[in-house]
């Protein structure tokens, strides 16, 4: 799983997004390393577990031929309180790390595999993620 070695602040504020005001991302929009990529079409917070499960599915589908690049890194801590605890008494403990994905961001890139194999691997990775994705190519 991906997580930062060191963080400046243990807990972050929530930064709730209004769904009507979500604008497309301005960074990471095009392919930089590979020939094929998985691009997000909706906004969501990807946890490190979701990124890792998509990576595993993709590398298994690619076999030894392809190379994979992960273009996102979960550095935002998220918290939760234990079940059946009353309101108040402060914020919950950090549970893990996530990455805020906005529409248009390239999440994964693949190179070194033939087109049908690369597309199938990216499709499998997209099914593991809780957002709408699209496969793009150079």
N, C-alpha and C positions, 0 to 999 in steps of 0.2 A: 504494500500500500504506500501511496505517496503522502508524505507529510513534511512540513518544514523542520529543519534542524533546530531552529531557535526562532521565537516570536517576540516582538516588541511588546504587544499587548495580549494578555491571556484571553480576554473576552472582547468581542467587537459588538458595536450596536447593530441592531437588526437590518437597517436600511431597507425597509419594506418598499417594494416597487408598485406603483399604480399601473395595472395592466393596460390602461388606455394611453399611458405616456411612455411606454417602452419603445425606445428608438433602436435601430440597428447598430451593431458594434462598429467602431471606427478602426480597430486594430485586428490583425490576424484574419483578414478577409480572403486572402488568396493563398494558393499553394506556394510554399517556399522550398520544400525539400523533396517531396515525392511527386509521383505522376497522378495519383488519385487521392482524394481526401473525403472526409466526412464533415459536412457543414451543418450547423444548427439552423433551424428555421423558426424556433421559438425560444423563449427565455426560460431558464430554470437554473437551480443550483445543483451542480453535480458533486456528489460526495466522492471521497477517494475510493470507497468500495465500488461505486458504480463505474468509475474510470478504470479501475483494475479489472473488473469482470468483463468489461468491453474489450480491454487489451488482451486478456486471456483468450476470449472467443476469437478475436481477430488473428492472433498469432497461431492458434491451432488450425484455423482455416487456411492460413497462408502456407504453413509448412516451413521448410528451411529456405525457401527461395526468397521470400520477401523481407523487406526491412520496414519497421514501423516507427513513426515519430509521434509522440504525444505532445500536442501543442498547447495544452492547458496544464496548470499546476495548482492543486488545492492548497491555498494558503490562508483561507478565511475560516476561523474557528466557529463551530456552531455548538450551542448549548441545549440541554434539556433537563427538566426536573424529573425526579423519580415518579413512578405512577402513584396515584392516590395521595398526592401531597397537596395541601390547601394552598390557596392563593397567598401571595406575600412572601415574606422571609427571604427576599433577594432573588437573584438570577441563578439559574441552574449551573451545574458544572460542565466544562467543555467535554463534548462527546467525540468530536473528530473534526476533520477539515473538509471544506468544500470550495468550489469555484463557481462564481456567478457567470453563467454563459448568457450572452445576449444574441439575438438573431444575427446570422451572418458569420459567426466565428467558426473557423476551421478547428475541429477538435482533434482529429487523427489524420495522419498522412501515411501513404503506403507507396513503396517503390520496389522494383526488382521482380514483380510477379506479373504474369499475363493478365490481360484485362478481365476476362470472366472470373478468374480466381480472386483478383483484387476486389472486384465489385461484390462478389459473394461474401468475402471476408468483412468488408465494410458494412454490408447489409446486416450480417450477424452481429457486428458490434453495435449498430444502430438500434437493434431490437433490445439490447441490454440497457439502453439509456432511456430516461423518462421524458424525453423531449422529441419533437419532430426533427428529423435530419434528412439530408439530401447528399447523394454521392456526386462529387464533382471531379473533373479531370482536366488536364492541361489542354 
